[in-house]
């Protein structure tokens, strides 16, 4: 089995139409309404990509920006991390939080845990134990049990060890893919094992949007940097403002791009200024 055969990249229907956000700021400003819904990825969007997941700590200035924005906009953080992890890292009350790519959602007056994901949990626990045991001798390999999903990070793995890691991973996960229980997606230097359920960041953002804005009057904004964010970009393609964090335009369903986390901050500052000037 080859990982490329069961990654979901082929389902994304990527296009190249991105424009630099700050060259089109007027379009964004005209599209915004008071109380707009702003949905954000965490790693690579609110914090730079780091070598180990536990090192991605929200900076004090970014946290203050999020607090300021929460006074003018409805905010949500949509992450591949567990719900408890992302809530603890952001630590701001009154926001919507989605963990494990939306399998768990918590926010003002709402709680959601997809029951289909809960049923797969015992298999994921055993799979996590197996992967930790078999990858133990590969330096830099990190197996992360996130409750509803499992991630295998290989950012710190030597290039010559990657094929060995991939083969071990495929051997362990393959039977569960063949049985239809799980599926695998590929992020930045990470394999992610998820329940084989039709649910992702895209469906999560639409669910949150429906809770916040049942009449469909607001234009959601989504900012993310990873392949898994393409589900959200695609879901909001005709409904919202989609922004990829990328050094330049690449294949994506996002309409706009900003270059890095610093430019994400500049974008937030612009959003705050729009409201304080009124």
N, C-alpha and C positions, 0 to 999 in steps of 0.2 A: 504494500500500500504506500502511495506517495502522498505526502501532506497536501500538495497542490491540488490533488483531485477532490479533496473534500473541504477545502477552504471556501468561504462564501464570496470571495472576491468577484467571481463571475456573475453574481446576482446583483451587483451594485449598479451596473450600467453607467459607468463613469463618463463624464463629459469634460471638455476643456472650455470653460466660459468665464473663468474667474477674472475679476478686476480688483485692483488694489483699492482697499476700502477708502482710504483717505483721498483718493482721486474721485470718489463718488459719494463724498460725505453728504452732499445736498440730497441725494436720493434717499439715504438712510434717514436723514432728518425729516424729510417730508412723510416718510412711511411711519414714523413713530407717533404713537398716541399716548396721552397721559395714562400711567399705570401699566405700560406695556410689559409683556412677559419676557424675561431674559433668562435663557437656559444655557448653562455653561458646563463643559467638561472640566475635569480637575487637572490631571497630570498632563503637562505639556501646554496647558491653557492658562490655568491660574498659577501654576508653578512650572519651572523648567523641568525637562526630563533629566532624571538623575540615575545613578548607577543602581541604587537599591530602592524599592518602594517606600521603605520607612524613612528615607531621607528627603522625601518630597514634602517639605513643610511650608505652609502658607506664610509668606512674608508679612510683617506687620503693616506695611503700606498697602499691600493688596487686600488684606483683611479690612482695613479702614475704608478702602474704596468700596468693597462689597457692602459694608455696613451703610455707607452713605447712599449707595444705589438702592438698597432695600427700603429707604425712606421714600423713594420716588417710583420704583418699579417692583413688580413681583419677580422674585429670583428663585431659580432652581439650579441645583448642581447634579449633573447626570454623569455617573462614573462607573467604570468597570470594577472599582473597589467594592468591598462589602459596604452595606448601608451604615453599619456602626463605625467603620473606619472613616468613611468620607464625612459623616456627621461630626466625628471627633476632630478631624483635621480642619474643617472649616469653622465649626464651633459658633455659628450664628443662629440664634433662635428665629423662628418665623419663616424660614426658607423651606422650599420643597427640595427634598433629597431623594435621589434614585440611586441605588446601589446595584452591583452585579448586572450592569447594563439594563436596568429597569425591572429586574425580577423582584426587587424590593423597593417600595416607594413610601416615603413618609413626609407629611407636611401638615399645614394648618387644616385640621378636621378630617384628614384622610390617612389611611394606612392600607398598604397593599402588599401582599406576598403571593406570588403566583403559586397556586397549589400544585400545578404540574411540576414545578421546580422542586417543591418540597418532597415530592414522591421519589425524585431521583437522588436525593441527598445521601441515602445509605451507600449507593453505588459510588458517588463522588468521594465519600470518606475513604472507602477501600482503595479507590484509584489513587487518591492523594498519598496514602500510605505506601502503595506499591511504587509510585513514581519517586517518592523520597528515598526509598530503599535502593532502587535501581540507579538513580542519578547521584547517589551519595558520593561516588568517586570522581564525578566530573566537577572540577573546581569552578566555582562561580554560578553553578546551576541553582536556581531558587524555585522551590515548589511552594506555592501560596494557596492555602485553603481559605476560600472566601465564602464558605457556606453554600451558596447556590451555584457557585462555579469554582473551577480550579485553574490557576495560572502557572505556567512554567516559564520563568524569566531566564534568558540566556545572554543578556547584555554583557555580563562579566565572563562569559565562557570564551576560551581561546578559539580562534577561527578553525584551527585544525581539529578541535573537539566537537564542532557543531554537528557534523554528520553522525557521529556516534550518539550524541544526545537525541537527534531527530529519530534515529532508528529505534532507540529505546522507547521514546515517546510513542511512536507509531505502533510498536509492538504491544504496548500497554493499553493504549486507547482504542486501537483498531477494532477489537471485538465489540466494544460498546457502541462504536459508530455503526458497524455492520448490523447490530441488533436494533438500531434506530433509537437508542436510549439517549445518546449525547451527540453533539456536533462540535467541531473545532473551528475557531476563528483565529486570525493572525494579526496581532497588533505590532507595536514597535518593539522588536526584540522579545516577543512573548507569544507563546501559544496559549490559547484560552479554551478550556473545555466547558461547554455549557449544556444544560438540558436541551434536548432536541424539541424545542417548543417554539412556535411562531411568535416570538416576542423579542424585542431588541430596543435599542435606544430610540429608534424612530417611533415605534408604537408607544413607548413610555412617554415621549414628549407630546404626542397627540393626546394621550390619556390625561396628562397633567394640564395641557391646554384646554381640554374639555371641562376639567374641574374648575379651572381659574376663569374661563371665559366661555360659558355654555352657549352664548349667542354668536360666538365666532366673530366678535367685533375687533379684537386686538390682533396685531401682527407679531407673532412670536419671533424672537431673535435667538439664534443658536450659534454658539462659538465652540469649536473643537479642533483637535489637531490630528486625530488618529483615524485609521481605517474604520474602526468601529463607529466613528461619528458620521460616516457616510450614510448610515441608516437614518439618522436624524436629518441630515441635509436633504436626503431624498424625500423623506416624509413631509418636510416643510418647503419643498421646492416651489410650490405655487402658493404657499400660505404665509411665508415669513421671510426673514432676512437671515441668510446663512453665511457664516464666516469661518474659513479655515485658517489655522495658525500654521504658516508655511513660509519658508524663505522666499518663495516665488510661486507663480501659478503652476499648478500641476494638474493631473487628471483628478477631477473631483466633481461632486454634485453641488458643492458650495458655490454661491454667486460671487462672493468677495473673499479676499485674503488679507491678513495682517502678518507681519514677518516673524514676530516673536512675542514672548510674554510681556516685554516692555511696551510693545505696541498695543497689546490687549489692555494694559493699564491706560495708555493714552486714549483708547476707545472709550473706556469706562469714564475717564475724566470728561470726555466730550459729552457723554450721555448725562452726566451729572450737571454740567454747565447748561445743557439744553433746558433742564428743569429749573435750575436756580435763577436763570435769566428771565423766566416767565413772571 
